Amino acid sequence: MQALIEQDPRNSERIQPYIGGEEVTESPTHTHRRYIINFRDLDEDEARKWPELMEILEKQVKPQRQTDKRETYRKH
C-alpha cells in the first residue's frame, strides 16, 4: 500500500482499510492490517485513471471473477 501511494499519492483516494472477520475476532480493538482497492461506483474508464491499482485488480481479482457463475461478479 505504501509503495503504491509513494508511486502516486492519488492512490490513497482508492485504498481503504479492510475490517473483516479476522480483525474482529483477533483484535480487541478491531485493528486493521489489510486494505482494499475501492472504486465505488466508478465505471471502468474512470477507474483506469489509477493504472497501478487497475493492474493489481486485473492480475489478482479478474481471473477469479471470470470463473464466477453470476454475471454481476464477472461484469463488475
mmCIF file of the N, C-alpha and C atoms, coordinates in Angstrom:
data_MODEL
# 
_entry.id   MODEL 
# 
loop_
_atom_site.group_PDB 
_atom_site.id 
_atom_site.type_symbol 
_atom_site.label_atom_id 
_atom_site.label_alt_id 
_atom_site.label_comp_id 
_atom_site.label_asym_id 
_atom_site.label_entity_id 
_atom_site.label_seq_id 
_atom_site.pdbx_PDB_ins_code 
_atom_site.Cartn_x 
_atom_site.Cartn_y 
_atom_site.Cartn_z 
_atom_site.occupancy 
_atom_site.B_iso_or_equiv 
_atom_site.pdbx_formal_charge 
_atom_site.auth_seq_id 
_atom_site.auth_comp_id 
_atom_site.auth_asym_id 
_atom_site.auth_atom_id 
_atom_site.pdbx_PDB_model_num 
ATOM 1   N N  . MET A 1 1  ? 0.822   -1.187  0.000   1.00 0.00 ? 1  MET A N  1 
ATOM 2   C CA . MET A 1 1  ? 0.000   0.000   0.000   1.00 0.00 ? 1  MET A CA 1 
ATOM 3   C C  . MET A 1 1  ? 0.871   1.257   0.000   1.00 0.00 ? 1  MET A C  1 
ATOM 4   N N  . GLN A 1 2  ? 1.853   1.297   0.899   1.00 0.00 ? 2  GLN A N  1 
ATOM 5   C CA . GLN A 1 2  ? 2.706   2.480   0.981   1.00 0.00 ? 2  GLN A CA 1 
ATOM 6   C C  . GLN A 1 2  ? 3.456   2.728   -0.324  1.00 0.00 ? 2  GLN A C  1 
ATOM 7   N N  . ALA A 1 3  ? 3.942   1.658   -0.938  1.00 0.00 ? 3  ALA A N  1 
ATOM 8   C CA . ALA A 1 3  ? 4.663   1.818   -2.206  1.00 0.00 ? 3  ALA A CA 1 
ATOM 9   C C  . ALA A 1 3  ? 3.750   2.382   -3.287  1.00 0.00 ? 3  ALA A C  1 
ATOM 10  N N  . LEU A 1 4  ? 2.503   1.936   -3.308  1.00 0.00 ? 4  LEU A N  1 
ATOM 11  C CA . LEU A 1 4  ? 1.548   2.436   -4.295  1.00 0.00 ? 4  LEU A CA 1 
ATOM 12  C C  . LEU A 1 4  ? 1.255   3.922   -4.076  1.00 0.00 ? 4  LEU A C  1 
ATOM 13  N N  . ILE A 1 5  ? 1.157   4.313   -2.827  1.00 0.00 ? 5  ILE A N  1 
ATOM 14  C CA . ILE A 1 5  ? 0.878   5.720   -2.517  1.00 0.00 ? 5  ILE A CA 1 
ATOM 15  C C  . ILE A 1 5  ? 2.098   6.580   -2.808  1.00 0.00 ? 5  ILE A C  1 
ATOM 16  N N  . GLU A 1 6  ? 3.290   6.055   -2.521  1.00 0.00 ? 6  GLU A N  1 
ATOM 17  C CA . GLU A 1 6  ? 4.506   6.799   -2.845  1.00 0.00 ? 6  GLU A CA 1 
ATOM 18  C C  . GLU A 1 6  ? 4.657   6.962   -4.356  1.00 0.00 ? 6  GLU A C  1 
ATOM 19  N N  . GLN A 1 7  ? 4.263   5.932   -5.098  1.00 0.00 ? 7  GLN A N  1 
ATOM 20  C CA . GLN A 1 7  ? 4.346   5.981   -6.553  1.00 0.00 ? 7  GLN A CA 1 
ATOM 21  C C  . GLN A 1 7  ? 3.400   7.036   -7.117  1.00 0.00 ? 7  GLN A C  1 
ATOM 22  N N  . ASP A 1 8  ? 2.194   7.098   -6.546  1.00 0.00 ? 8  ASP A N  1 
ATOM 23  C CA . ASP A 1 8  ? 1.204   8.093   -6.983  1.00 0.00 ? 8  ASP A CA 1 
ATOM 24  C C  . ASP A 1 8  ? 0.316   8.421   -5.786  1.00 0.00 ? 8  ASP A C  1 
ATOM 25  N N  . PRO A 1 9  ? 0.480   9.577   -5.171  1.00 0.00 ? 9  PRO A N  1 
ATOM 26  C CA . PRO A 1 9  ? -0.305  9.926   -3.979  1.00 0.00 ? 9  PRO A CA 1 
ATOM 27  C C  . PRO A 1 9  ? -1.821  9.836   -4.177  1.00 0.00 ? 9  PRO A C  1 
ATOM 28  N N  . ARG A 1 10 ? -2.292  9.949   -5.419  1.00 0.00 ? 10 ARG A N  1 
ATOM 29  C CA . ARG A 1 10 ? -3.741  9.828   -5.668  1.00 0.00 ? 10 ARG A CA 1 
ATOM 30  C C  . ARG A 1 10 ? -4.263  8.438   -5.322  1.00 0.00 ? 10 ARG A C  1 
ATOM 31  N N  . ASN A 1 11 ? -3.379  7.433   -5.311  1.00 0.00 ? 11 ASN A N  1 
ATOM 32  C CA . ASN A 1 11 ? -3.815  6.077   -4.982  1.00 0.00 ? 11 ASN A CA 1 
ATOM 33  C C  . ASN A 1 11 ? -4.439  6.009   -3.591  1.00 0.00 ? 11 ASN A C  1 
ATOM 34  N N  . SER A 1 12 ? -4.049  6.912   -2.711  1.00 0.00 ? 12 SER A N  1 
ATOM 35  C CA . SER A 1 12 ? -4.620  6.907   -1.357  1.00 0.00 ? 12 SER A CA 1 
ATOM 36  C C  . SER A 1 12 ? -6.128  7.183   -1.371  1.00 0.00 ? 12 SER A C  1 
ATOM 37  N N  . GLU A 1 13 ? -6.631  7.786   -2.440  1.00 0.00 ? 13 GLU A N  1 
ATOM 38  C CA . GLU A 1 13 ? -8.069  8.045   -2.566  1.00 0.00 ? 13 GLU A CA 1 
ATOM 39  C C  . GLU A 1 13 ? -8.856  6.748   -2.719  1.00 0.00 ? 13 GLU A C  1 
ATOM 40  N N  . ARG A 1 14 ? -8.217  5.695   -3.232  1.00 0.00 ? 14 ARG A N  1 
ATOM 41  C CA . ARG A 1 14 ? -8.908  4.453   -3.569  1.00 0.00 ? 14 ARG A CA 1 
ATOM 42  C C  . ARG A 1 14 ? -8.488  3.255   -2.722  1.00 0.00 ? 14 ARG A C  1 
ATOM 43  N N  . ILE A 1 15 ? -7.478  3.418   -1.868  1.00 0.00 ? 15 ILE A N  1 
ATOM 44  C CA . ILE A 1 15 ? -7.044  2.339   -0.990  1.00 0.00 ? 15 ILE A CA 1 
ATOM 45  C C  . ILE A 1 15 ? -7.613  2.611   0.393   1.00 0.00 ? 15 ILE A C  1 
ATOM 46  N N  . GLN A 1 16 ? -8.371  1.646   0.927   1.00 0.00 ? 16 GLN A N  1 
ATOM 47  C CA . GLN A 1 16 ? -9.039  1.841   2.207   1.00 0.00 ? 16 GLN A CA 1 
ATOM 48  C C  . GLN A 1 16 ? -8.787  0.655   3.126   1.00 0.00 ? 16 GLN A C  1 
ATOM 49  N N  . PRO A 1 17 ? -8.858  0.897   4.451   1.00 0.00 ? 17 PRO A N  1 
ATOM 50  C CA . PRO A 1 17 ? -8.709  -0.217  5.388   1.00 0.00 ? 17 PRO A CA 1 
ATOM 51  C C  . PRO A 1 17 ? -9.831  -1.228  5.199   1.00 0.00 ? 17 PRO A C  1 
ATOM 52  N N  . TYR A 1 18 ? -9.494  -2.484  5.408   1.00 0.00 ? 18 TYR A N  1 
ATOM 53  C CA . TYR A 1 18 ? -10.490 -3.559  5.328   1.00 0.00 ? 18 TYR A CA 1 
ATOM 54  C C  . TYR A 1 18 ? -10.620 -4.185  6.708   1.00 0.00 ? 18 TYR A C  1 
ATOM 55  N N  . ILE A 1 19 ? -11.810 -4.173  7.228   1.00 0.00 ? 19 ILE A N  1 
ATOM 56  C CA . ILE A 1 19 ? -12.072 -4.818  8.515   1.00 0.00 ? 19 ILE A CA 1 
ATOM 57  C C  . ILE A 1 19 ? -13.040 -5.958  8.258   1.00 0.00 ? 19 ILE A C  1 
ATOM 58  N N  . GLY A 1 20 ? -12.527 -7.155  8.415   1.00 0.00 ? 20 GLY A N  1 
ATOM 59  C CA . GLY A 1 20 ? -13.320 -8.359  8.195   1.00 0.00 ? 20 GLY A CA 1 
ATOM 60  C C  . GLY A 1 20 ? -13.361 -9.206  9.457   1.00 0.00 ? 20 GLY A C  1 
ATOM 61  N N  . GLY A 1 21 ? -13.749 -10.430 9.285   1.00 0.00 ? 21 GLY A N  1 
ATOM 62  C CA . GLY A 1 21 ? -13.892 -11.335 10.412  1.00 0.00 ? 21 GLY A CA 1 
ATOM 63  C C  . GLY A 1 21 ? -12.610 -11.533 11.196  1.00 0.00 ? 21 GLY A C  1 
ATOM 64  N N  . GLU A 1 22 ? -11.487 -11.622 10.511  1.00 0.00 ? 22 GLU A N  1 
ATOM 65  C CA . GLU A 1 22 ? -10.211 -11.815 11.206  1.00 0.00 ? 22 GLU A CA 1 
ATOM 66  C C  . GLU A 1 22 ? -9.915  -10.653 12.146  1.00 0.00 ? 22 GLU A C  1 
ATOM 67  N N  . GLU A 1 23 ? -10.137 -9.449  11.687  1.00 0.00 ? 23 GLU A N  1 
ATOM 68  C CA . GLU A 1 23 ? -9.868  -8.281  12.524  1.00 0.00 ? 23 GLU A CA 1 
ATOM 69  C C  . GLU A 1 23 ? -10.791 -8.247  13.735  1.00 0.00 ? 23 GLU A C  1 
ATOM 70  N N  . VAL A 1 24 ? -12.022 -8.635  13.533  1.00 0.00 ? 24 VAL A N  1 
ATOM 71  C CA . VAL A 1 24 ? -12.990 -8.615  14.625  1.00 0.00 ? 24 VAL A CA 1 
ATOM 72  C C  . VAL A 1 24 ? -12.660 -9.682  15.668  1.00 0.00 ? 24 VAL A C  1 
ATOM 73  N N  . THR A 1 25 ? -12.286 -10.881 15.209  1.00 0.00 ? 25 THR A N  1 
ATOM 74  C CA . THR A 1 25 ? -12.047 -11.967 16.152  1.00 0.00 ? 25 THR A CA 1 
ATOM 75  C C  . THR A 1 25 ? -10.637 -11.971 16.739  1.00 0.00 ? 25 THR A C  1 
ATOM 76  N N  . GLU A 1 26 ? -9.672  -11.391 16.052  1.00 0.00 ? 26 GLU A N  1 
ATOM 77  C CA . GLU A 1 26 ? -8.290  -11.461 16.514  1.00 0.00 ? 26 GLU A CA 1 
ATOM 78  C C  . GLU A 1 26 ? -7.809  -10.216 17.244  1.00 0.00 ? 26 GLU A C  1 
ATOM 79  N N  . SER A 1 27 ? -8.514  -9.115  17.117  1.00 0.00 ? 27 SER A N  1 
ATOM 80  C CA . SER A 1 27 ? -8.058  -7.871  17.732  1.00 0.00 ? 27 SER A CA 1 
ATOM 81  C C  . SER A 1 27 ? -9.177  -7.270  18.571  1.00 0.00 ? 27 SER A C  1 
ATOM 82  N N  . PRO A 1 28 ? -8.935  -7.059  19.849  1.00 0.00 ? 28 PRO A N  1 
ATOM 83  C CA . PRO A 1 28 ? -9.990  -6.457  20.683  1.00 0.00 ? 28 PRO A CA 1 
ATOM 84  C C  . PRO A 1 28 ? -10.341 -5.034  20.252  1.00 0.00 ? 28 PRO A C  1 
ATOM 85  N N  . THR A 1 29 ? -9.423  -4.377  19.539  1.00 0.00 ? 29 THR A N  1 
ATOM 86  C CA . THR A 1 29 ? -9.694  -3.019  19.072  1.00 0.00 ? 29 THR A CA 1 
ATOM 87  C C  . THR A 1 29 ? -10.084 -2.995  17.599  1.00 0.00 ? 29 THR A C  1 
ATOM 88  N N  . HIS A 1 30 ? -10.207 -4.203  16.990  1.00 0.00 ? 30 HIS A N  1 
ATOM 89  C CA . HIS A 1 30 ? -10.544 -4.343  15.576  1.00 0.00 ? 30 HIS A CA 1 
ATOM 90  C C  . HIS A 1 30 ? -9.562  -3.593  14.688  1.00 0.00 ? 30 HIS A C  1 
ATOM 91  N N  . THR A 1 31 ? -8.295  -3.661  15.063  1.00 0.00 ? 31 THR A N  1 
ATOM 92  C CA . THR A 1 31 ? -7.241  -3.009  14.300  1.00 0.00 ? 31 THR A CA 1 
ATOM 93  C C  . THR A 1 31 ? -7.095  -3.676  12.941  1.00 0.00 ? 31 THR A C  1 
ATOM 94  N N  . HIS A 1 32 ? -7.078  -2.874  11.910  1.00 0.00 ? 32 HIS A N  1 
ATOM 95  C CA . HIS A 1 32 ? -6.959  -3.425  10.556  1.00 0.00 ? 32 HIS A CA 1 
ATOM 96  C C  . HIS A 1 32 ? -5.493  -3.576  10.176  1.00 0.00 ? 32 HIS A C  1 
ATOM 97  N N  . ARG A 1 33 ? -5.226  -4.548  9.336   1.00 0.00 ? 33 ARG A N  1 
ATOM 98  C CA . ARG A 1 33 ? -3.890  -4.741  8.772   1.00 0.00 ? 33 ARG A CA 1 
ATOM 99  C C  . ARG A 1 33 ? -3.983  -5.034  7.278   1.00 0.00 ? 33 ARG A C  1 
ATOM 100 N N  . ARG A 1 34 ? -5.212  -5.105  6.772   1.00 0.00 ? 34 ARG A N  1 
ATOM 101 C CA . ARG A 1 34 ? -5.430  -5.376  5.353   1.00 0.00 ? 34 ARG A CA 1 
ATOM 102 C C  . ARG A 1 34 ? -6.119  -4.167  4.727   1.00 0.00 ? 34 ARG A C  1 
ATOM 103 N N  . TYR A 1 35 ? -5.961  -4.081  3.419   1.00 0.00 ? 35 TYR A N  1 
ATOM 104 C CA . TYR A 1 35 ? -6.532  -2.948  2.681   1.00 0.00 ? 35 TYR A CA 1 
ATOM 105 C C  . TYR A 1 35 ? -7.236  -3.448  1.430   1.00 0.00 ? 35 TYR A C  1 
ATOM 106 N N  . ILE A 1 36 ? -8.152  -2.640  0.929   1.00 0.00 ? 36 ILE A N  1 
ATOM 107 C CA . ILE A 1 36 ? -8.842  -2.951  -0.318  1.00 0.00 ? 36 ILE A CA 1 
ATOM 108 C C  . ILE A 1 36 ? -8.675  -1.790  -1.292  1.00 0.00 ? 36 ILE A C  1 
ATOM 109 N N  . ILE A 1 37 ? -8.854  -2.121  -2.549  1.00 0.00 ? 37 ILE A N  1 
ATOM 110 C CA . ILE A 1 37 ? -8.941  -1.097  -3.587  1.00 0.00 ? 37 ILE A CA 1 
ATOM 111 C C  . ILE A 1 37 ? -10.421 -0.899  -3.848  1.00 0.00 ? 37 ILE A C  1 
ATOM 112 N N  . ASN A 1 38 ? -10.891 0.318   -3.659  1.00 0.00 ? 38 ASN A N  1 
ATOM 113 C CA . ASN A 1 38 ? -12.324 0.583   -3.754  1.00 0.00 ? 38 ASN A CA 1 
ATOM 114 C C  . ASN A 1 38 ? -12.584 1.684   -4.775  1.00 0.00 ? 38 ASN A C  1 
ATOM 115 N N  . PHE A 1 39 ? -13.161 1.300   -5.880  1.00 0.00 ? 39 PHE A N  1 
ATOM 116 C CA . PHE A 1 39 ? -13.535 2.276   -6.904  1.00 0.00 ? 39 PHE A CA 1 
ATOM 117 C C  . PHE A 1 39 ? -15.003 2.687   -6.782  1.00 0.00 ? 39 PHE A C  1 
ATOM 118 N N  . ARG A 1 40 ? -15.669 2.202   -5.769  1.00 0.00 ? 40 ARG A N  1 
ATOM 119 C CA . ARG A 1 40 ? -17.081 2.505   -5.527  1.00 0.00 ? 40 ARG A CA 1 
ATOM 120 C C  . ARG A 1 40 ? -17.895 2.329   -6.813  1.00 0.00 ? 40 ARG A C  1 
ATOM 121 N N  . ASP A 1 41 ? -18.546 3.379   -7.246  1.00 0.00 ? 41 ASP A N  1 
ATOM 122 C CA . ASP A 1 41 ? -19.432 3.299   -8.409  1.00 0.00 ? 41 ASP A CA 1 
ATOM 123 C C  . ASP A 1 41 ? -18.797 3.835   -9.690  1.00 0.00 ? 41 ASP A C  1 
ATOM 124 N N  . LEU A 1 42 ? -17.478 3.963   -9.715  1.00 0.00 ? 42 LEU A N  1 
ATOM 125 C CA . LEU A 1 42 ? -16.831 4.443   -10.934 1.00 0.00 ? 42 LEU A CA 1 
ATOM 126 C C  . LEU A 1 42 ? -16.964 3.408   -12.036 1.00 0.00 ? 42 LEU A C  1 
ATOM 127 N N  . ASP A 1 43 ? -17.125 3.880   -13.252 1.00 0.00 ? 43 ASP A N  1 
ATOM 128 C CA . ASP A 1 43 ? -17.110 2.920   -14.357 1.00 0.00 ? 43 ASP A CA 1 
ATOM 129 C C  . ASP A 1 43 ? -15.654 2.599   -14.692 1.00 0.00 ? 43 ASP A C  1 
ATOM 130 N N  . GLU A 1 44 ? -15.462 1.632   -15.560 1.00 0.00 ? 44 GLU A N  1 
ATOM 131 C CA . GLU A 1 44 ? -14.108 1.164   -15.856 1.00 0.00 ? 44 GLU A CA 1 
ATOM 132 C C  . GLU A 1 44 ? -13.222 2.262   -16.428 1.00 0.00 ? 44 GLU A C  1 
ATOM 133 N N  . ASP A 1 45 ? -13.770 3.096   -17.297 1.00 0.00 ? 45 ASP A N  1 
ATOM 134 C CA . ASP A 1 45 ? -12.970 4.179   -17.878 1.00 0.00 ? 45 ASP A CA 1 
ATOM 135 C C  . ASP A 1 45 ? -12.464 5.138   -16.797 1.00 0.00 ? 45 ASP A C  1 
ATOM 136 N N  . GLU A 1 46 ? -13.326 5.466   -15.849 1.00 0.00 ? 46 GLU A N  1 
ATOM 137 C CA . GLU A 1 46 ? -12.911 6.357   -14.767 1.00 0.00 ? 46 GLU A CA 1 
ATOM 138 C C  . GLU A 1 46 ? -11.879 5.677   -13.869 1.00 0.00 ? 46 GLU A C  1 
ATOM 139 N N  . ALA A 1 47 ? -12.087 4.390   -13.584 1.00 0.00 ? 47 ALA A N  1 
ATOM 140 C CA . ALA A 1 47 ? -11.170 3.650   -12.722 1.00 0.00 ? 47 ALA A CA 1 
ATOM 141 C C  . ALA A 1 47 ? -9.782  3.542   -13.343 1.00 0.00 ? 47 ALA A C  1 
ATOM 142 N N  . ARG A 1 48 ? -9.698  3.564   -14.643 1.00 0.00 ? 48 ARG A N  1 
ATOM 143 C CA . ARG A 1 48 ? -8.403  3.457   -15.323 1.00 0.00 ? 48 ARG A CA 1 
ATOM 144 C C  . ARG A 1 48 ? -7.513  4.680   -15.100 1.00 0.00 ? 48 ARG A C  1 
ATOM 145 N N  . LYS A 1 49 ? -8.046  5.696   -14.459 1.00 0.00 ? 49 LYS A N  1 
ATOM 146 C CA . LYS A 1 49 ? -7.226  6.852   -14.088 1.00 0.00 ? 49 LYS A CA 1 
ATOM 147 C C  . LYS A 1 49 ? -6.234  6.491   -12.981 1.00 0.00 ? 49 LYS A C  1 
ATOM 148 N N  . TRP A 1 50 ? -6.401  5.300   -12.388 1.00 0.00 ? 50 TRP A N  1 
ATOM 149 C CA . TRP A 1 50 ? -5.498  4.757   -11.384 1.00 0.00 ? 50 TRP A CA 1 
ATOM 150 C C  . TRP A 1 50 ? -4.880  3.476   -11.965 1.00 0.00 ? 50 TRP A C  1 
ATOM 151 N N  . PRO A 1 51 ? -3.956  3.605   -12.919 1.00 0.00 ? 51 PRO A N  1 
ATOM 152 C CA . PRO A 1 51 ? -3.456  2.433   -13.648 1.00 0.00 ? 51 PRO A CA 1 
ATOM 153 C C  . PRO A 1 51 ? -2.758  1.393   -12.771 1.00 0.00 ? 51 PRO A C  1 
ATOM 154 N N  . GLU A 1 52 ? -2.040  1.824   -11.752 1.00 0.00 ? 52 GLU A N  1 
ATOM 155 C CA . GLU A 1 52 ? -1.362  0.857   -10.891 1.00 0.00 ? 52 GLU A CA 1 
ATOM 156 C C  . GLU A 1 52 ? -2.368  -0.017  -10.150 1.00 0.00 ? 52 GLU A C  1 
ATOM 157 N N  . LEU A 1 53 ? -3.451  0.593   -9.693  1.00 0.00 ? 53 LEU A N  1 
ATOM 158 C CA . LEU A 1 53 ? -4.476  -0.153  -8.966  1.00 0.00 ? 53 LEU A CA 1 
ATOM 159 C C  . LEU A 1 53 ? -5.243  -1.076  -9.896  1.00 0.00 ? 53 LEU A C  1 
ATOM 160 N N  . MET A 1 54 ? -5.537  -0.594  -11.093 1.00 0.00 ? 54 MET A N  1 
ATOM 161 C CA . MET A 1 54 ? -6.233  -1.443  -12.076 1.00 0.00 ? 54 MET A CA 1 
ATOM 162 C C  . MET A 1 54 ? -5.392  -2.651  -12.451 1.00 0.00 ? 54 MET A C  1 
ATOM 163 N N  . GLU A 1 55 ? -4.092  -2.466  -12.548 1.00 0.00 ? 55 GLU A N  1 
ATOM 164 C CA . GLU A 1 55 ? -3.213  -3.588  -12.884 1.00 0.00 ? 55 GLU A CA 1 
ATOM 165 C C  . GLU A 1 55 ? -3.287  -4.680  -11.816 1.00 0.00 ? 55 GLU A C  1 
ATOM 166 N N  . ILE A 1 56 ? -3.325  -4.281  -10.557 1.00 0.00 ? 56 ILE A N  1 
ATOM 167 C CA . ILE A 1 56 ? -3.457  -5.250  -9.466  1.00 0.00 ? 56 ILE A CA 1 
ATOM 168 C C  . ILE A 1 56 ? -4.777  -5.996  -9.587  1.00 0.00 ? 56 ILE A C  1 
ATOM 169 N N  . LEU A 1 57 ? -5.847  -5.278  -9.815  1.00 0.00 ? 57 LEU A N  1 
ATOM 170 C CA . LEU A 1 57 ? -7.163  -5.918  -9.925  1.00 0.00 ? 57 LEU A CA 1 
ATOM 171 C C  . LEU A 1 57 ? -7.228  -6.861  -11.114 1.00 0.00 ? 57 LEU A C  1 
ATOM 172 N N  . GLU A 1 58 ? -6.639  -6.471  -12.224 1.00 0.00 ? 58 GLU A N  1 
ATOM 173 C CA . GLU A 1 58 ? -6.683  -7.317  -13.419 1.00 0.00 ? 58 GLU A CA 1 
ATOM 174 C C  . GLU A 1 58 ? -5.871  -8.592  -13.232 1.00 0.00 ? 58 GLU A C  1 
ATOM 175 N N  . LYS A 1 59 ? -4.806  -8.516  -12.464 1.00 0.00 ? 59 LYS A N  1 
ATOM 176 C CA . LYS A 1 59 ? -3.974  -9.699  -12.243 1.00 0.00 ? 59 LYS A CA 1 
ATOM 177 C C  . LYS A 1 59 ? -4.497  -10.594 -11.124 1.00 0.00 ? 59 LYS A C  1 
ATOM 178 N N  . GLN A 1 60 ? -5.026  -9.986  -10.058 1.00 0.00 ? 60 GLN A N  1 
ATOM 179 C CA . GLN A 1 60 ? -5.365  -10.761 -8.873  1.00 0.00 ? 60 GLN A CA 1 
ATOM 180 C C  . GLN A 1 60 ? -6.855  -11.021 -8.676  1.00 0.00 ? 60 GLN A C  1 
ATOM 181 N N  . VAL A 1 61 ? -7.699  -10.147 -9.190  1.00 0.00 ? 61 VAL A N  1 
ATOM 182 C CA . VAL A 1 61 ? -9.136  -10.284 -8.943  1.00 0.00 ? 61 VAL A CA 1 
ATOM 183 C C  . VAL A 1 61 ? -9.878  -10.774 -10.184 1.00 0.00 ? 61 VAL A C  1 
ATOM 184 N N  . LYS A 1 62 ? -9.578  -10.194 -11.312 1.00 0.00 ? 62 LYS A N  1 
ATOM 185 C CA . LYS A 1 62 ? -10.319 -10.509 -12.536 1.00 0.00 ? 62 LYS A CA 1 
ATOM 186 C C  . LYS A 1 62 ? -10.324 -11.995 -12.888 1.00 0.00 ? 62 LYS A C  1 
ATOM 187 N N  . PRO A 1 63 ? -9.188  -12.701 -12.792 1.00 0.00 ? 63 PRO A N  1 
ATOM 188 C CA . PRO A 1 63 ? -9.228  -14.132 -13.145 1.00 0.00 ? 63 PRO A CA 1 
ATOM 189 C C  . PRO A 1 63 ? -10.255 -14.929 -12.319 1.00 0.00 ? 63 PRO A C  1 
ATOM 190 N N  . GLN A 1 64 ? -10.346 -14.624 -11.047 1.00 0.00 ? 64 GLN A N  1 
ATOM 191 C CA . GLN A 1 64 ? -11.322 -15.313 -10.202 1.00 0.00 ? 64 GLN A CA 1 
ATOM 192 C C  . GLN A 1 64 ? -12.743 -14.906 -10.575 1.00 0.00 ? 64 GLN A C  1 
ATOM 193 N N  . ARG A 1 65 ? -12.948 -13.626 -10.789 1.00 0.00 ? 65 ARG A N  1 
ATOM 194 C CA . ARG A 1 65 ? -14.288 -13.146 -11.139 1.00 0.00 ? 65 ARG A CA 1 
ATOM 195 C C  . ARG A 1 65 ? -14.770 -13.738 -12.457 1.00 0.00 ? 65 ARG A C  1 
ATOM 196 N N  . GLN A 1 66 ? -13.870 -13.957 -13.386 1.00 0.00 ? 66 GLN A N  1 
ATOM 197 C CA . GLN A 1 66 ? -14.255 -14.517 -14.688 1.00 0.00 ? 66 GLN A CA 1 
ATOM 198 C C  . GLN A 1 66 ? -14.763 -15.953 -14.551 1.00 0.00 ? 66 GLN A C  1 
ATOM 199 N N  . THR A 1 67 ? -14.353 -16.637 -13.501 1.00 0.00 ? 67 THR A N  1 
ATOM 200 C CA . THR A 1 67 ? -14.819 -18.017 -13.305 1.00 0.00 ? 67 THR A CA 1 
ATOM 201 C C  . THR A 1 67 ? -16.127 -18.079 -12.517 1.00 0.00 ? 67 THR A C  1 
ATOM 202 N N  . ASP A 1 68 ? -16.529 -16.981 -11.899 1.00 0.00 ? 68 ASP A N  1 
ATOM 203 C CA . ASP A 1 68 ? -17.778 -16.972 -11.133 1.00 0.00 ? 68 ASP A CA 1 
ATOM 204 C C  . ASP A 1 68 ? -18.971 -17.158 -12.057 1.00 0.00 ? 68 ASP A C  1 
ATOM 205 N N  . LYS A 1 69 ? -19.959 -17.847 -11.562 1.00 0.00 ? 69 LYS A N  1 
ATOM 206 C CA . LYS A 1 69 ? -21.142 -18.146 -12.362 1.00 0.00 ? 69 LYS A CA 1 
ATOM 207 C C  . LYS A 1 69 ? -22.096 -16.952 -12.462 1.00 0.00 ? 69 LYS A C  1 
ATOM 208 N N  . ARG A 1 70 ? -22.077 -16.067 -11.485 1.00 0.00 ? 70 ARG A N  1 
ATOM 209 C CA . ARG A 1 70 ? -23.000 -14.933 -11.523 1.00 0.00 ? 70 ARG A CA 1 
ATOM 210 C C  . ARG A 1 70 ? -22.466 -13.836 -12.419 1.00 0.00 ? 70 ARG A C  1 
ATOM 211 N N  . GLU A 1 71 ? -23.272 -13.405 -13.354 1.00 0.00 ? 71 GLU A N  1 
ATOM 212 C CA . GLU A 1 71 ? -22.860 -12.385 -14.315 1.00 0.00 ? 71 GLU A CA 1 
ATOM 213 C C  . GLU A 1 71 ? -22.424 -11.095 -13.631 1.00 0.00 ? 71 GLU A C  1 
ATOM 214 N N  . THR A 1 72 ? -23.092 -10.707 -12.567 1.00 0.00 ? 72 THR A N  1 
ATOM 215 C CA . THR A 1 72 ? -22.726 -9.455  -11.903 1.00 0.00 ? 72 THR A CA 1 
ATOM 216 C C  . THR A 1 72 ? -21.304 -9.514  -11.385 1.00 0.00 ? 72 THR A C  1 
ATOM 217 N N  . TYR A 1 73 ? -20.840 -10.663 -10.905 1.00 0.00 ? 73 TYR A N  1 
ATOM 218 C CA . TYR A 1 73 ? -19.454 -10.790 -10.451 1.00 0.00 ? 73 TYR A CA 1 
ATOM 219 C C  . TYR A 1 73 ? -18.494 -10.666 -11.620 1.00 0.00 ? 73 TYR A C  1 
ATOM 220 N N  . ARG A 1 74 ? -18.832 -11.277 -12.741 1.00 0.00 ? 74 ARG A N  1 
ATOM 221 C CA . ARG A 1 74 ? -17.951 -11.214 -13.917 1.00 0.00 ? 74 ARG A CA 1 
ATOM 222 C C  . ARG A 1 74 ? -17.891 -9.795  -14.464 1.00 0.00 ? 74 ARG A C  1 
ATOM 223 N N  . LYS A 1 75 ? -19.028 -9.118  -14.456 1.00 0.00 ? 75 LYS A N  1 
ATOM 224 C CA . LYS A 1 75 ? -19.108 -7.790  -15.059 1.00 0.00 ? 75 LYS A CA 1 
ATOM 225 C C  . LYS A 1 75 ? -18.436 -6.715  -14.200 1.00 0.00 ? 75 LYS A C  1 
ATOM 226 N N  . HIS A 1 76 ? -18.606 -6.798  -12.898 1.00 0.00 ? 76 HIS A N  1 
ATOM 227 C CA . HIS A 1 76 ? -18.081 -5.736  -12.020 1.00 0.00 ? 76 HIS A CA 1 
ATOM 228 C C  . HIS A 1 76 ? -16.830 -6.230  -11.347 1.00 0.00 ? 76 HIS A C  1 
# 
